[in-house]
Amino acid sequence: MTPLYVDIDALTAKFNGKLDQSLSKLDAFGNKATTIGSAMSIAISTPLIALAGVLVKTASNTEESLNKVNVAFKGSADQIVSFAKTTLDSYGIAEGTALDMAALYGDMATSMGLPTSAAADMSKSLVGLAGDLSSFKNISIEVANNSLKSIFTGETESLKSLGIVMTEANLAAFALSNGIQANIRDMSESEKVTLRYAYVMDKTANAQGDFARTGGGAANQTRILQEGLKELGDSFGSIILPYFTKGITIVNSLVKKFKDLDDGVKRNILFAGGLLAIAGPALLVFGQVA
């Protein structure tokens, strides 16, 4: 029988060569995967997470505004909600923005004694007027909104920037011209608000309807785009919001459970956390020594 000779060294060298090739390919694949993963994280994952945060915040703000509308207007809230769905096309104001503005006006109006139905009508008119003033005066919605709040506060400086001089003398003359004989100082808060509202509406007659007249212009189309993006974000955010709320609720529940743990368990958790904290540096030193 012919003896069988096996060249162990040759086989080992061949195996090692194949192994080195495989490891080299695996290393190259790992490097590529790391590069692609890093690029995707920077270019896609991080922006998407940031966008999701913005969408959730927008939807949350709208939800809060809707809650305020329900509290301020009570039985008249539905007409405010319906009105807000039309404000983007009619006045260049996003639905969420319109709800927030109306809630503010309504809250101040009802707190000064106006019934909710009258407060709803007044609020809708003022939201529309803010849109028209923004178009007519070429100012932001925020500036117009802050100025119109003077109807409820009685402050006059912010209205002057809109060309409305609402002094007590001017108000008294306006009241007399409309058959109101009562002294302004003797009026109730609701009567003063109603008078100031009528005065402002009278002095802004030229601006009223301006958005509808000039809505096709570049400035108003830009405003529609900006506010329309808010509505788009709100529509996506409203889908994410319930899941986000559930997640936050779970986290809050866990926080409460951890808070209620006894001190001994808390010390053990801190000790374990300390071990985890030093594990990384310890492994790094061990690896360098090895």
C-alpha distance (Angstrom), angle and dihedral (degrees) to the residues before:
residue distance angle dihedral
M1 . . .
T2 3.79 . .
P3 3.79 110.9 .
L4 3.85 116.1 -117.6
Y5 3.75 114.0 -128.0
V6 3.79 120.1 -165.7
D7 3.79 119.5 -164.1
I8 3.79 98.3 -141.5
D9 3.80 93.5 179.2
A10 3.80 92.6 54.0
L11 3.78 93.2 48.7
T12 3.77 91.4 46.8
A13 3.79 91.9 49.8
K14 3.80 90.7 48.8
F15 3.80 91.9 48.6
N16 3.77 91.5 48.0
G17 3.78 90.5 50.0
K18 3.79 92.3 52.6
L19 3.79 90.2 45.2
D20 3.78 91.4 51.2
Q21 3.81 90.1 50.3
S22 3.80 91.4 50.3
L23 3.78 92.5 47.3
S24 3.79 90.6 47.7
K25 3.80 91.0 52.0
L26 3.79 91.1 45.6
D27 3.80 90.1 49.7
A28 3.83 90.8 49.4
F29 3.80 90.4 48.9
G30 3.80 90.5 48.9
N31 3.79 91.7 51.3
K32 3.80 91.8 48.9
A33 3.80 91.7 47.2
T34 3.80 90.2 49.9
T35 3.80 91.9 49.4
I36 3.80 93.2 47.2
G37 3.81 92.0 44.5
S38 3.79 92.0 50.6
A39 3.79 92.0 47.6
M40 3.81 92.5 48.2
S41 3.80 91.0 47.8
I42 3.80 91.5 53.5
A43 3.80 98.1 38.3
I44 3.81 101.7 35.3
S45 3.81 117.7 6.9
T46 3.81 99.0 48.4
P47 3.83 95.4 45.9
L48 3.81 91.0 45.9
I49 3.80 92.1 50.9
A50 3.81 89.9 48.1
L51 3.81 90.4 47.7
A52 3.80 91.2 50.1
G53 3.79 88.8 53.0
V54 3.81 91.2 52.2
L55 3.81 91.8 47.6
V56 3.79 92.1 50.2
K57 3.80 91.2 48.6
T58 3.82 91.9 49.4
A59 3.80 92.8 48.5
S60 3.81 91.0 45.2
N61 3.82 91.2 52.3
T62 3.80 90.9 50.5
E63 3.80 90.8 48.7
E64 3.81 89.7 51.7
S65 3.81 90.8 48.4
L66 3.80 90.0 50.9
N67 3.79 90.1 51.9
K68 3.81 90.1 51.0
V69 3.80 90.4 49.7
N70 3.81 91.0 53.4
V71 3.80 91.5 49.8
A72 3.82 96.1 44.2
F73 3.81 99.3 43.5
K74 3.81 102.0 26.0
G75 3.82 106.2 177.1
S76 3.82 91.7 14.6
A77 3.81 94.2 53.1
D78 3.81 94.6 99.2
Q79 3.78 93.3 64.0
I80 3.82 90.2 52.3
V81 3.80 90.9 50.4
S82 3.82 91.4 49.6
F83 3.80 91.4 46.0
A84 3.83 92.2 51.4
K85 3.80 90.3 58.0
T86 3.82 89.4 63.6
T87 3.80 101.2 43.4
L88 3.80 98.0 88.9
D89 3.81 92.2 62.8
S90 3.80 95.9 33.5
Y91 3.81 101.7 42.5
G92 3.81 108.3 3.9
I93 3.81 92.5 -108.2
A94 3.81 122.6 131.2
E95 3.79 117.7 -122.0
G96 3.80 93.9 -113.7
T97 3.81 92.0 48.4
A98 3.80 91.4 49.0
L99 3.81 91.4 50.0
D100 3.79 91.3 50.7
M101 3.80 93.3 48.0
A102 3.81 93.1 46.1
A103 3.81 91.1 47.8
L104 3.81 90.1 53.6
Y105 3.80 93.8 48.7
G106 3.79 91.9 43.6
D107 3.78 93.9 48.9
M108 3.81 91.9 51.8
A109 3.80 93.1 43.1
T110 3.80 95.8 50.9
S111 3.81 92.3 42.8
M112 3.81 87.2 58.7
G113 3.77 93.3 53.2
L114 3.79 105.4 -91.9
P115 3.81 115.8 139.2
T116 3.79 115.5 -111.9
S117 3.83 93.8 -111.1
A118 3.82 92.0 54.6
A119 3.81 90.5 43.1
A120 3.82 90.0 52.9
D121 3.82 93.0 52.0
M122 3.80 91.4 46.3
S123 3.80 92.9 47.5
K124 3.79 93.6 51.1
S125 3.79 90.9 49.9
L126 3.80 92.0 49.4
V127 3.81 93.8 48.3
G128 3.79 88.7 52.0
L129 3.80 91.4 45.3
A130 3.82 90.3 52.0
G131 3.80 88.9 55.5
D132 3.79 92.6 47.8
L133 3.81 92.9 46.2
S134 3.79 90.1 49.2
S135 3.81 88.4 54.5
F136 3.81 97.3 40.0
K137 3.82 97.5 43.7
N138 3.82 95.0 32.8
I139 3.79 92.4 -125.4
S140 3.79 132.7 131.5
I141 3.79 123.2 -88.7
E142 3.82 88.3 -116.7
V143 3.82 92.7 57.6
A144 3.81 92.1 48.2
N145 3.81 91.0 46.5
N146 3.81 93.5 50.4
S147 3.80 90.8 49.5
L148 3.81 94.4 49.7
K149 3.80 91.3 53.1
S150 3.82 85.2 74.4
I151 3.80 87.3 78.4
F152 3.79 87.2 72.8
T153 3.81 100.7 32.1
G154 3.79 97.5 42.6
E155 3.81 92.6 -132.1
T156 3.80 113.0 141.2
E157 3.82 108.2 -171.9
S158 3.81 96.6 83.1
L159 3.82 90.9 49.2
K160 3.80 90.6 56.0
S161 3.80 89.3 67.3
L162 3.81 86.2 63.0
G163 3.80 92.2 49.1
I164 3.81 93.7 -104.0
V165 3.81 114.3 131.4
M166 3.79 104.5 -167.2
T167 3.80 103.3 179.4
E168 3.78 121.5 158.6
A169 3.82 89.6 -110.7
N170 3.80 91.5 53.0
L171 3.78 90.9 47.4
A172 3.81 91.0 49.9
A173 3.81 91.6 50.2
F174 3.81 90.4 47.6
A175 3.81 90.8 49.6
L176 3.81 91.9 51.6
S177 3.80 92.1 48.0
N178 3.80 87.7 56.2
G179 3.79 94.7 48.3
I180 3.79 96.9 -100.9
Q181 3.80 108.3 141.5
A182 3.81 99.9 175.4
N183 3.80 120.7 109.4
I184 3.81 110.2 -108.9
R185 3.79 92.2 -132.9
D186 3.79 89.9 57.2
M187 3.80 94.2 51.7
S188 3.79 123.7 106.1
E189 3.81 119.2 -112.9
S190 3.80 91.6 -102.5
E191 3.82 91.4 50.8
K192 3.81 91.2 50.6
V193 3.80 91.4 49.6
T194 3.80 91.2 48.9
L195 3.82 90.9 49.8
R196 3.81 94.2 47.6
Y197 3.81 90.1 46.9
A198 3.82 91.7 52.3
Y199 3.82 90.4 46.7
V200 3.81 93.7 51.7
M201 3.80 92.6 45.8
D202 3.82 88.9 51.3
K203 3.82 93.9 49.4
T204 3.81 93.9 47.5
A205 3.79 96.4 51.9
N206 3.83 91.8 118.7
A207 3.80 92.2 55.0
Q208 3.80 96.6 46.9
G209 3.79 111.5 104.8
D210 3.81 93.1 12.7
F211 3.79 94.8 124.7
A212 3.79 91.0 55.2
R213 3.81 90.1 48.3
T214 3.80 96.8 47.7
G215 3.80 102.6 23.9
G216 3.79 91.9 118.6
G217 3.81 93.2 61.0
A218 3.79 123.6 104.8
A219 3.82 94.9 -108.6
N220 3.79 95.1 52.4
Q221 3.80 93.7 40.8
T222 3.80 87.9 54.0
R223 3.80 89.2 50.5
I224 3.81 90.6 49.9
L225 3.81 89.8 51.1
Q226 3.81 92.8 50.5
E227 3.79 93.8 46.7
G228 3.80 91.8 40.0
L229 3.80 89.9 57.4
K230 3.80 87.6 55.1
E231 3.80 90.1 55.0
L232 3.80 91.0 46.5
G233 3.78 90.6 51.5
D234 3.77 90.4 47.1
S235 3.80 92.0 52.9
F236 3.82 92.1 52.6
G237 3.78 93.2 39.2
S238 3.80 91.9 54.0
I239 3.82 88.0 62.5
I240 3.80 93.5 50.3
L241 3.81 95.6 41.1
P242 3.86 98.6 76.4
Y243 3.82 91.0 52.6
F244 3.79 91.2 45.3
T245 3.81 90.1 49.6
K246 3.82 91.6 50.8
G247 3.80 90.4 49.5
I248 3.79 93.0 49.6
T249 3.80 90.4 47.0
I250 3.81 90.7 54.6
V251 3.80 91.5 47.5
N252 3.82 91.2 49.4
S253 3.81 89.6 50.3
L254 3.81 90.5 51.9
V255 3.80 91.2 47.8
K256 3.80 89.8 53.2
K257 3.82 91.4 48.9
F258 3.80 91.8 50.0
K259 3.80 90.3 47.7
D260 3.81 90.7 53.6
L261 3.83 94.5 51.8
D262 3.79 116.2 113.9
D263 3.81 119.0 -104.2
G264 3.81 94.1 -105.6
V265 3.79 93.0 58.6
K266 3.80 90.4 45.4
R267 3.82 90.3 53.6
N268 3.83 90.2 50.8
I269 3.80 90.7 50.8
L270 3.80 91.0 50.0
F271 3.80 90.4 48.8
A272 3.81 91.7 50.7
G273 3.77 89.7 47.2
G274 3.80 89.9 51.6
L275 3.81 90.5 52.6
L276 3.80 90.7 50.8
A277 3.80 90.2 47.9
I278 3.82 93.2 56.2
A279 3.81 95.0 38.8
G280 3.80 93.8 80.8
P281 3.81 97.3 51.0
A282 3.84 90.6 42.0
L283 3.80 91.8 53.6
L284 3.79 90.2 46.7
V285 3.82 91.9 53.9
F286 3.81 91.3 44.3
G287 3.78 90.7 51.0
Q288 3.80 92.5 51.0
V289 3.80 91.6 48.8
A290 3.80 91.4 47.9
